[in-house]
Amino acid sequence: MERGKVMSEYKAIITQEDYKRAESFLPQNMRKLVFGLNITPNWFGESDEFWYKVDTRNGDVFKKVNPQTGEVSLAFDHIKLAAAISKTIGIACTHAKLPFDRFEYIDDGEAIKFWIKDQEWKCTLADYSMTKLSEKTEESKENERHEIKSPDGEWVAYVKDYNIFVRSTKTDEEIQLTFDGEEYEHYALPLPGPLESAGLAGHRRRGGWPSIRWSPDSKKIFTYKIDHRDAGRMHLVQSVPLDGSKRPLLHTYVYPLPGDENVPKASPYILDVAERKQIKVDMEPVQLLYYGGPYNWVYWTEEDDRIIMVRHERGFLDLNVFEINTQTGSTRLMMSQHNDKAVDQHDMRVLGDGKEILWVTEEDGWAHIYLYDGKTGELKNQVTSGPWVVRRIERIDEEERVVYFMAGGKEPGRDPYYCHLYRTNLDGTGLSLLTPEDAEHRVSFSPSGKFFVDVFSRVDLPPETVLRDNTGKLVAHLEKADIERLLATGWQFPERFCVKARDGVTDIYGVLIRPSNFDPNKKYPLIEYNYSGPHTAITPKSFYGVFSQDQALAELGFVVAIVDGLGMNFRSKAFQDFSYKNLGDGGFPDHIVAFRQLADRYPYIDLSRVGIYGYSAGGYAAAKAILSHPDFYKVAISWAGNVDHRTDKASWCERYMGSVVEEHYEQQSCCALAKNLKGKLYIMHGDMDENVPPASALQLVDALIKANKDFDLLILPNGVHGSGNHPYVVRKRWDYFVEHLLGAVPPKEYSIGELY
């Protein structure tokens, strides 16, 4: 069929009412129709009792739980507390909506304390009398963000004039510990991004916490001296300054690109507070490949006063564990991993104050737990094994020699991405499943480890929250999400599916999303939502994943599919290695064969009209899909795509593309494929994108112009990386798919409400 005739055969009418219905299914609006989704336990100090807040149709309710008995009761008298707050503070509130989300039991449970705005209050539960405890000033809030308190509470450490100082919390005595810090060679401060200077700090990706770590005895500090004098800079031009100025502002920040020789370097130091002594650690500086700070995994032992530090080496082929002597600064390589297709840093835990180390690695091709001697670095034994993946360690019972961990892929017949909780002995015996439901699980252990709260769900199973003991025995049902109002709209659960990858053997998993007014007798264009960043998996597994842009998009007359192909995370090492130096593949051959299998299964899917959209790595994928597979994908929308990895952050690109910029970087660039464009491509980018610079998008624009190709472009003034769900961007995305994939005329300048 000729491309020019495709859309003429499909005459759809899209009205203002269709857009209103779609808007009602945006995440922020869907959430208003469901209750009891997120249950988070808040433990009473070191006890196993806890409280939680649940939102109901009739308002918020605070409950407390006694795990010993399984009893669930109200945390306090909501009506009396609301009256006390209204009377004492003068804030009108009701028992159904108290003006705080968190509180703490004090005075042996006889009172509670909480913050209302910047004031801390105590309420005595015997008579509901209120007492003001403290108040935060702007200065105290600023200090909280930038001061690191010592374990004994007697000192705070901070950075001033590029050097490290400590101040006594008892006497206010200030002591300067370093003296050679300068603007571009300073101590502890993270490398700033561009958003603070642009007045967009509310979107800041990284906080301002200094890299300062106190010793357990509060006598020493571990920190870094950060040198970025010769590092490469990135520049953003803010064409619409927030102060109303008409003169564009230039914002410059450190931003290493793949293969850069000169990147910021962080040299570790030990500062002895009592001796006023500075010890340089005998170690090559840590190379920083993104703005922010050095966030290496560090454990400081208490008994023998040494530091265990984990660091990736440039290129991500080596992950090393060092022991640092805090008296001399000398170092010793304890353990290491090497892989020619990169090493990922998984979970690590220290036992017995450094006597042993549990390390999750992929030594046998699957992420598993290994037990090492914490003094010699020698392997003692492999704790878990098999063709399944340990995702993270949740808790270690050192006395019983038991580890609790989340893992996926062990239970036959289930989606291998679902996380379940297991326990096993450290010698590798006694493995048992503690969360039996066929679903995604999220757990939280009590301080003693005797109990845990388990929230489980799927995209087609609303969340349920239960309390179990550490053998997996059910203690109490706590909550079940209420979604009746959502179902009353006609909304349907997404459909989970499993199909074969391009090899015809490997199972891959996805979901299919239909409109609430779905008619199986109609033909629907297919839109793929894509995020091909192989550090994760994009197909939603829990019920929380239904709150996305995709349901609203489906309401306009599409079916939306999400699928994870070869090369994504949380499967075997070999499965993910498919992406190494191969990001341009994007899993598209898997996605295409998956969609063909779905179309065979469901005749209402029209594969002559396939679109794709995505953000960031998904923006790259959307552009790459329509350029690499122009006869399959007809419409693509790319928001903030890192369309050429040579212009994107080294911290991410070098992990998957290597630290040497060779031909594969050029070959997998969207710019090199501009001549292939046949369909409709919409490039969108924020001009203040702090993560993927807008220069990336404009270089693709340049390549398309040189190839004499038609395309569409939107630059969002003051748009940051996370602005892909700005109401205007969302509406333009709807319009584009409606016009070019559905063949209809969208309502003119429809206005979407609040930001998501």
C-alpha positions in Angstrom: 0.0 0.0 0.0 1.3 3.4 -0.9 2.2 5.6 2.1 0.2 8.5 0.9 -3.0 6.4 0.8 -2.7 4.7 4.2 -4.4 7.4 6.2 -7.1 8.1 3.7 -8.7 4.6 4.3 -9.2 5.4 8.0 -11.6 8.2 8.7 -11.9 8.7 12.4 -13.6 11.6 14.2 -12.0 12.9 17.4 -14.0 15.3 19.5 -13.5 17.6 22.5 -15.3 14.9 24.5 -12.7 12.3 23.5 -10.0 14.6 24.7 -11.8 15.2 28.0 -12.2 11.4 28.5 -8.5 11.0 27.8 -7.6 13.7 30.2 -9.7 12.0 32.9 -7.3 9.0 32.5 -4.1 11.0 33.1 -2.2 9.7 36.1 -3.1 12.5 38.5 -6.8 12.0 37.6 -6.9 8.2 37.8 -5.3 8.4 41.3 -8.2 10.4 42.6 -10.4 7.3 41.9 -8.4 4.8 43.9 -7.7 4.4 47.6 -5.4 2.5 49.8 -2.6 2.0 47.2 0.5 3.0 49.2 0.9 1.5 52.7 4.2 2.3 54.3 5.0 1.0 57.9 6.5 3.5 60.3 8.1 1.5 63.2 8.0 2.7 66.8 11.7 3.2 67.4 13.3 -0.3 67.7 10.0 -2.1 68.5 8.0 -4.2 66.1 4.9 -2.1 66.5 4.2 0.4 63.7 1.7 2.9 62.3 0.6 3.6 58.8 -1.6 6.0 56.9 -4.3 4.9 54.5 -6.4 7.1 52.3 -10.0 6.0 52.1 -13.1 7.4 50.4 -13.9 9.1 53.6 -10.5 10.6 54.2 -7.1 9.7 55.6 -6.9 7.3 58.5 -3.9 6.6 60.7 -3.7 3.1 62.1 -1.3 1.3 64.5 -0.5 -2.4 64.5 0.7 -4.8 67.2 2.4 -7.6 65.3 2.5 -9.8 68.4 -1.3 -10.0 68.4 -2.1 -8.9 64.9 -4.4 -6.2 66.3 -5.0 -3.2 64.1 -6.5 -0.1 65.7 -6.7 3.7 65.3 -3.4 5.4 66.0 -5.3 8.2 68.0 -8.7 9.8 68.1 -8.8 11.7 64.8 -11.8 13.9 65.8 -10.2 15.1 69.1 -6.9 15.7 67.5 -8.5 17.8 64.6 -10.3 19.8 67.2 -7.2 20.4 69.2 -5.2 21.5 66.2 -8.0 23.9 65.0 -8.3 25.4 68.4 -4.6 25.8 69.3 -3.0 26.6 66.0 -6.0 28.2 64.2 -5.8 25.9 61.2 -9.1 24.7 60.1 -8.9 20.9 59.6 -11.1 17.9 59.9 -10.6 14.4 61.2 -10.6 13.2 57.6 -7.7 15.5 56.5 -5.2 16.3 59.2 -2.5 18.8 58.3 0.4 16.3 58.5 1.4 13.0 56.9 3.9 11.8 59.6 4.1 11.7 63.3 6.1 10.0 66.1 5.0 8.4 69.3 6.9 9.9 72.3 6.7 9.6 76.1 6.2 5.8 76.0 3.3 6.2 73.6 1.4 8.7 75.8 1.9 11.5 73.3 2.7 12.2 69.7 4.7 14.9 67.9 4.4 16.1 64.4 5.3 19.1 62.1 2.7 21.5 60.7 4.5 23.6 58.2 7.6 24.7 60.0 6.4 24.2 63.6 6.8 21.1 65.7 4.0 20.2 68.0 3.3 17.7 70.8 -0.2 16.4 71.6 -0.7 14.5 74.9 -3.2 11.7 74.1 -4.8 11.6 77.5 -6.4 15.0 77.2 -5.4 16.1 73.6 -3.6 19.2 74.9 -1.1 20.8 72.5 2.4 22.1 73.2 4.7 23.8 70.7 8.1 22.2 70.7 10.2 24.0 68.1 10.2 26.0 64.9 12.4 25.9 61.8 13.9 29.1 60.4 15.2 29.5 56.9 18.7 29.4 58.3 18.1 26.1 60.2 16.5 24.5 57.1 19.5 25.5 55.0 21.9 24.1 57.6 20.0 20.8 57.7 20.6 20.4 54.0 24.4 21.0 54.1 25.6 19.9 57.6 26.5 16.4 58.4 26.2 15.5 62.1 28.7 13.1 63.7 27.4 9.8 65.2 27.7 11.1 68.8 25.9 14.3 67.9 28.7 16.5 69.2 30.0 17.8 65.9 28.6 18.9 62.5 30.8 19.0 59.4 30.2 21.3 56.5 31.9 23.1 53.6 32.7 26.8 53.7 34.9 28.7 51.3 35.6 25.4 49.5 37.1 23.9 52.7 35.8 21.6 55.4 35.0 22.9 58.8 33.5 21.2 61.9 31.6 23.0 64.6 30.9 21.8 68.2 27.1 21.4 68.8 27.8 22.2 72.5 30.1 25.2 72.4 29.7 26.5 68.7 33.5 26.3 68.4 34.4 26.2 64.7 37.5 24.4 63.5 38.9 24.5 60.0 40.3 21.2 58.8 41.4 21.9 55.3 43.0 25.1 53.9 43.8 24.5 50.2 40.3 24.3 48.7 39.6 26.6 45.8 36.7 27.2 43.4 37.6 24.6 40.9 39.5 22.3 43.3 37.4 22.1 46.4 36.5 19.6 49.1 33.3 17.5 49.3 31.0 19.8 47.4 29.1 18.1 44.5 29.6 19.5 41.1 26.6 21.8 40.4 24.2 21.3 37.6 22.7 24.2 35.7 19.2 24.4 37.2 19.9 26.3 40.4 21.5 29.2 38.5 18.6 29.1 36.1 16.0 29.4 38.9 14.8 25.9 38.2 16.1 24.2 41.3 12.8 22.7 42.0 13.6 20.3 39.2 17.1 19.6 40.5 18.3 16.0 39.9 21.0 16.0 42.6 20.9 17.5 46.1 23.6 19.7 47.6 24.8 17.1 50.2 28.6 17.3 50.6 30.6 14.0 50.4 31.4 13.7 54.0 31.4 10.4 56.0 32.1 10.4 59.8 33.9 7.5 61.5 31.8 5.5 64.0 33.7 7.1 66.9 33.2 10.6 65.6 36.9 11.3 65.5 37.6 11.2 61.7 36.1 12.2 58.4 36.3 10.5 55.0 35.9 13.0 52.1 37.2 14.0 48.7 39.1 16.8 47.1 37.4 17.4 43.7 39.4 18.8 40.8 37.5 20.0 37.8 39.8 22.7 36.5 40.3 21.1 33.1 37.0 19.2 32.8 34.8 19.7 29.7 31.9 22.0 30.1 28.4 22.0 28.7 26.4 25.2 28.0 22.7 25.9 28.1 21.2 29.1 26.8 18.1 30.1 28.8 16.2 32.1 26.2 13.3 33.0 28.6 14.9 33.9 31.9 12.5 33.6 34.9 13.2 37.2 36.0 11.6 38.5 32.8 14.8 39.7 31.3 14.9 39.7 27.5 18.6 39.0 27.3 19.3 35.2 27.2 21.3 33.8 30.0 24.2 31.4 29.6 24.6 28.5 32.2 27.8 26.5 32.1 28.4 23.3 34.1 30.7 20.3 34.1 29.4 17.6 31.9 31.8 14.8 30.8 31.2 13.2 27.4 32.2 9.7 26.4 35.9 9.3 25.7 36.8 12.7 27.4 40.4 12.5 28.6 40.0 15.3 31.1 37.1 14.6 33.5 36.6 15.7 37.1 38.7 13.7 39.6 38.0 13.1 43.3 40.9 12.3 45.5 40.0 10.6 48.8 41.2 12.1 52.1 41.0 11.2 55.8 40.6 14.2 58.2 41.5 13.6 61.8 39.4 16.1 63.8 41.2 15.7 67.1 44.7 15.9 65.7 43.8 18.5 63.0 45.6 16.2 60.6 44.9 15.6 56.9 45.8 12.2 55.4 45.7 11.7 51.6 44.5 8.2 50.7 47.0 6.3 48.5 44.6 5.7 45.7 44.1 6.9 42.1 41.5 9.6 42.0 37.9 8.6 41.3 36.9 9.8 37.9 33.5 11.6 38.0 31.5 11.1 34.8 28.5 13.3 35.7 27.8 16.4 37.7 27.0 15.8 41.4 29.4 14.2 43.7 31.4 11.0 44.3 28.9 8.5 45.7 31.1 5.5 46.1 29.9 2.7 48.5 31.8 3.1 51.7 31.7 1.2 55.1 33.7 2.4 58.1 34.5 -0.4 60.6 34.2 0.4 64.3 36.5 -2.1 65.9 39.7 -1.8 63.7 39.0 1.6 62.2 39.4 0.8 58.5 37.3 1.8 55.5 35.9 -0.7 52.9 35.3 1.2 49.6 33.8 0.0 46.3 34.6 1.9 43.1 34.0 1.4 39.4 37.0 2.0 37.2 36.7 4.0 34.0 35.1 2.0 31.3 33.0 -0.1 33.8 35.0 -3.2 33.0 36.3 -3.4 36.6 34.7 -3.1 39.9 37.1 -3.1 42.8 36.8 -3.3 46.6 39.6 -1.6 48.5 40.5 -1.5 52.2 41.8 1.8 53.4 44.0 2.2 56.5 42.7 5.4 58.2 45.9 5.9 60.1 48.3 6.0 57.2 46.0 6.3 54.1 47.5 3.2 52.6 45.2 0.9 50.5 44.9 -2.7 49.6 42.8 -4.3 46.8 40.6 -6.8 48.6 38.2 -8.1 45.9 37.5 -7.3 42.3 35.3 -8.2 39.3 36.2 -7.9 35.7 34.1 -8.5 32.6 34.8 -7.6 29.0 31.2 -6.5 28.6 31.1 -4.3 31.7 30.4 -5.0 35.4 27.3 -3.7 37.2 27.4 -2.8 40.9 24.9 -4.8 42.8 24.1 -5.0 46.5 26.8 -5.4 49.1 26.5 -5.8 52.9 29.0 -5.9 55.7 28.7 -8.5 58.5 30.3 -8.5 61.9 31.7 -5.0 61.6 33.8 -6.0 58.6 34.6 -9.6 59.4 32.5 -10.8 56.4 31.0 -9.3 53.3 28.0 -10.4 51.3 28.3 -9.3 47.7 25.8 -9.8 44.9 27.7 -10.4 41.6 27.2 -12.1 38.3 30.2 -14.3 38.4 28.3 -17.4 37.2 26.2 -15.4 34.7 23.3 -14.7 37.1 23.1 -12.1 39.9 23.7 -14.1 43.1 24.9 -13.7 46.6 28.5 -14.6 47.6 30.1 -14.6 51.0 33.6 -13.3 51.4 36.1 -13.0 54.3 36.0 -9.3 55.2 39.7 -9.2 56.2 41.4 -11.2 53.5 38.8 -10.8 50.6 38.8 -14.5 50.0 35.6 -16.2 48.8 34.1 -18.4 51.5 31.1 -19.7 49.6 28.4 -19.0 47.1 25.1 -18.4 49.0 22.6 -18.6 46.1 22.7 -20.1 42.7 20.6 -21.1 39.7 19.0 -19.6 36.6 17.4 -16.7 38.4 18.3 -13.3 39.7 18.9 -11.8 43.1 17.7 -8.2 43.0 18.7 -6.9 46.4 19.4 -7.9 50.0 16.7 -6.9 52.4 18.1 -8.0 55.8 20.7 -10.1 57.4 20.3 -12.0 60.7 23.9 -12.3 61.8 23.1 -14.3 64.9 21.0 -16.9 63.0 23.3 -16.7 59.9 20.3 -16.0 57.6 20.0 -13.6 54.7 16.6 -12.3 53.4 16.6 -11.1 49.8 14.4 -10.2 46.8 14.8 -12.2 43.7 13.0 -12.9 40.4 12.8 -15.8 38.0 12.9 -18.7 40.4 9.2 -19.6 40.5 8.3 -21.7 37.5 5.5 -20.4 35.3 5.7 -16.8 36.6 6.9 -13.6 35.1 10.7 -13.6 35.9 10.6 -9.9 36.6 8.3 -10.3 39.6 10.2 -9.8 42.9 9.6 -12.3 45.7 11.2 -12.4 49.2 13.3 -15.4 50.1 15.4 -16.5 53.0 18.4 -18.8 53.1 21.2 -19.7 55.4 24.6 -18.1 54.7 26.0 -21.5 53.9 23.6 -21.8 51.0 21.1 -24.2 52.7 17.5 -23.8 53.7 16.3 -21.6 50.8 12.6 -20.8 51.2 10.0 -18.5 49.6 8.3 -16.1 52.0 5.9 -14.3 49.7 3.9 -16.9 47.8 1.6 -14.7 45.7 2.2 -14.6 41.9 2.8 -10.9 41.9 5.3 -8.1 42.4 6.2 -7.7 46.1 7.5 -4.8 48.1 8.6 -5.6 51.7 9.6 -3.7 54.8 11.1 -5.4 57.8 10.6 -4.5 61.4 13.7 -3.4 63.4 14.0 -6.8 65.1 13.5 -8.6 61.8 10.8 -10.8 63.2 8.1 -9.3 61.0 7.7 -7.7 57.6 5.0 -5.8 55.8 4.3 -7.1 52.3 2.6 -5.1 49.6 1.9 -7.2 46.5 0.2 -6.4 43.2 0.2 -6.7 39.4 -1.1 -4.5 36.7 -4.2 -6.7 36.8 -4.3 -7.1 40.6 -4.8 -4.1 42.9 -2.4 -3.9 45.8 -2.9 -5.9 49.0 -1.0 -5.2 52.2 -0.4 -8.0 54.7 1.8 -8.6 57.8 3.9 -11.7 58.0 6.5 -13.1 60.4 10.0 -13.9 59.1 9.0 -17.5 58.2 6.4 -16.2 55.8 3.4 -17.0 58.1 0.5 -14.6 57.6 -0.1 -12.5 60.8 -2.7 -10.0 59.6 -4.4 -8.6 56.5 -4.0 -4.9 56.7 -5.5 -3.3 53.6 -6.8 -4.0 50.1 -6.9 -1.2 47.5 -10.3 0.2 46.6 -10.6 0.7 42.9 -14.4 0.5 42.4 -14.6 4.1 41.3 -12.0 3.5 38.6 -13.7 0.4 37.4 -17.0 2.4 37.2 -15.5 4.5 34.4 -15.2 1.5 32.2 -11.4 1.2 32.7 -10.0 -2.2 32.0 -7.0 -3.8 33.5 -4.0 -3.9 31.1 -3.4 -7.3 29.7 -0.1 -9.1 30.5 1.4 -11.1 27.7 4.4 -13.3 27.0 5.6 -13.9 23.5 8.8 -15.1 21.8 11.8 -12.9 21.0 13.4 -12.7 17.6 15.2 -16.1 18.2 11.9 -17.9 18.5 13.0 -19.3 21.9 13.4 -16.7 24.5 10.3 -15.5 26.4 9.8 -11.8 26.5 7.1 -10.0 28.5 4.9 -7.0 28.0 1.5 -5.4 28.6 -1.3 -4.3 26.3 -3.5 -1.3 27.2 -6.9 -0.7 25.6 -9.3 2.2 25.7 -12.2 2.1 28.2 -14.7 2.1 25.3 -12.8 -0.7 23.5 -14.7 -2.4 20.7 -13.1 -5.7 19.5 -14.8 -5.2 16.1 -12.9 -2.1 15.3 -9.3 -1.7 14.0 -6.9 0.1 16.3 -3.5 1.6 15.5 -0.8 0.4 17.8 1.5 2.8 19.7 4.5 1.5 21.5 5.8 3.2 24.6 9.5 2.6 24.8 12.3 3.2 27.2 15.3 1.1 26.1 17.7 2.1 28.8 19.1 -1.3 29.5 19.8 -0.5 33.2 16.2 -1.3 33.9 13.1 -3.0 32.5 10.2 -0.8 31.4 7.1 -3.1 31.3 5.2 -2.2 34.5 4.9 -5.1 37.0 3.1 -3.7 39.9 -0.4 -2.0 39.9 1.3 1.4 40.3 2.5 1.1 36.7 -1.1 1.6 35.4 -0.8 5.3 36.4 1.1 6.4 33.3 0.4 8.4 30.2 -0.5 5.3 28.2 -4.1 4.9 29.3 -5.0 8.5 28.4 -3.3 7.9 25.0 -5.3 4.7 24.4 -8.6 6.6 25.1 -8.1 8.5 21.9 -8.5 5.3 19.8 -5.3 3.4 20.1 -4.0 0.3 21.8 -0.7 0.8 23.5 1.9 -1.8 24.0 5.0 -2.0 26.2 7.5 -4.8 26.0 11.1 -5.6 27.1 13.2 -7.3 24.5 16.7 -8.7 24.6 19.3 -6.5 26.3 17.3 -5.2 29.2 18.1 -5.7 32.9 17.0 -8.2 35.6 17.6 -11.4 33.5 20.8 -13.3 33.0 24.1 -11.5 32.3 24.1 -12.9 28.8 20.6 -11.5 28.2 21.7 -8.0 29.1 25.0 -8.2 27.4 23.1 -8.1 24.1 23.0 -4.3 24.6 26.7 -3.9 25.1 28.1 -1.6 22.4 24.7 -2.3 20.8 22.3 0.3 22.1 21.2 1.0 18.6 19.5 -2.4 18.4 17.0 -1.2 21.0 15.3 -4.6 21.1 13.3 -3.5 18.1 13.5 -6.8 16.2 12.0 -8.4 19.4 9.3 -5.8 19.7 8.3 -6.1 16.0 8.0 -9.9 16.2 6.1 -9.5 19.5 3.6 -7.1 17.9 3.1 -9.5 15.0 2.4 -12.3 17.4 -0.1 -10.0 19.2 -1.8 -9.1 15.8 -2.2 -12.8 15.0 -3.9 -13.2 18.4 -6.0 -10.0 18.2 -7.3 -9.0 14.7 -8.2 -5.6 16.0 -4.5 -4.6 16.0 -3.7 -2.8 12.8 0.1 -3.2 12.1 -0.1 -0.9 9.1 -0.4 2.0 11.6 2.3 1.7 14.2 3.7 4.6 16.2 6.2 4.9 19.0 7.1 7.4 21.6 9.5 7.7 24.5 11.6 9.9 26.8 15.3 10.2 27.2 16.7 6.8 26.3 13.1 6.1 25.0 13.4 9.3 23.0 16.5 7.9 21.4 14.6 4.6 20.8 11.7 6.4 19.2 13.9 8.2 16.7 16.1 5.2 16.1 13.0 3.0 15.5 11.6 5.1 12.7 15.0 5.5 11.1 16.1 1.9 11.4 12.7 0.3 10.7 11.0 2.9 8.5 8.6 0.3 6.9 7.2 -0.8 10.3 7.1 2.4 12.4 5.1 5.2 10.7 5.0 7.9 13.4 7.5 8.6 16.2 7.7 11.2 18.9 11.0 11.7 20.7 11.2 13.7 23.9 14.7 14.6 25.2 16.3 11.8 23.3 20.0 11.2 23.6 20.0 10.6 19.8 23.8 10.6 19.5 25.7 9.0 22.4 28.7 11.1 21.6 26.8 14.1 22.9 25.4 12.4 26.0 26.7 11.9 29.6 29.7 9.7 29.9 28.4 8.1 33.1 25.7 6.3 31.2 27.0 5.9 27.7 30.4 4.5 28.7 28.7 1.7 30.7 26.9 0.5 27.6 29.0 1.8 24.7 32.5 1.7 26.1 34.9 4.4 27.1 36.6 4.5 23.7 34.5 6.3 21.0 34.9 4.1 18.0 32.9 3.5 14.8 29.9 1.9 16.7 29.1 5.3 18.2 28.8 6.8 14.8 26.9 3.8 13.3 24.3 3.8 16.1 23.7 7.6 16.0 20.3 8.7 14.8 22.1 11.4 12.8 23.8 8.8 10.7 20.4 7.4 9.7 18.6 10.7 8.9 18.4 9.8 5.2 16.2 6.8 6.1 13.2 8.8 7.4 9.9 8.0 5.6 7.3 8.5 8.2 6.4 11.4 10.6 9.0 12.3 13.2 8.3 14.8 16.0 11.4 15.9 17.9 10.7 17.5 21.3 13.3 18.9 23.8 13.5 21.3 26.7 16.0 24.2 26.2 17.2 23.7 29.8 17.5 20.0 29.8 20.1 19.3 32.4 20.5 15.6 31.6 20.4 15.3 27.8 21.5 18.6 26.4 19.3 20.1 23.7 22.3 20.2 21.4 21.7 16.5 20.9 18.3 17.1 19.4 19.6 20.0 17.3 22.3 17.9 15.8 19.7 15.4 14.6 17.7 18.4 13.2 20.9 19.4 11.3 21.3 15.9 9.9 17.6 15.8 8.8 17.9 19.2 7.1 21.0 18.1 5.3 19.1 14.9 4.2 16.3 17.2 3.0 13.7 15.4 5.2 10.5 16.8 6.6 10.0 16.6 10.4 8.5 18.5 13.2 10.2 20.2 16.1 9.1 21.6 19.5 11.6 23.3 21.9 10.0 23.9 25.3 11.4 27.1 26.9 12.7 26.4 30.5 11.8 22.7 29.8 14.0 20.4 31.9 14.6 16.7 31.3 11.5 15.8 33.3 9.2 18.1 31.4 8.0 15.4 29.0 4.6 15.4 30.8 4.1 19.1 30.7 0.4 19.7 29.7 1.3 21.4 26.4 3.8 18.6 25.5 1.1 16.0 26.3 -1.5 17.7 24.2 0.9 18.0 21.2 1.7 14.3 21.5 -2.0 13.5 21.4 -2.5 15.7 18.5 0.4 14.3 16.5 -0.7 10.6 16.9 -4.4 11.5 16.2 -3.5 13.4 13.1 -0.8 11.2 11.6 -1.7 7.7 12.9 -5.5 7.9 13.4 -6.0 10.1 10.4 -8.3 12.5 12.3 -8.4 16.2 13.0 -7.7 16.9 16.7 -9.8 19.5 18.5 -8.0 22.8 18.2 -5.8 23.9 21.1 -7.4 21.7 23.7 -6.3 22.8 27.2 -5.1 20.1 29.7 -5.2 21.0 33.3 -2.6 20.6 36.1 0.9 19.4 35.6 1.7 15.7 36.2 
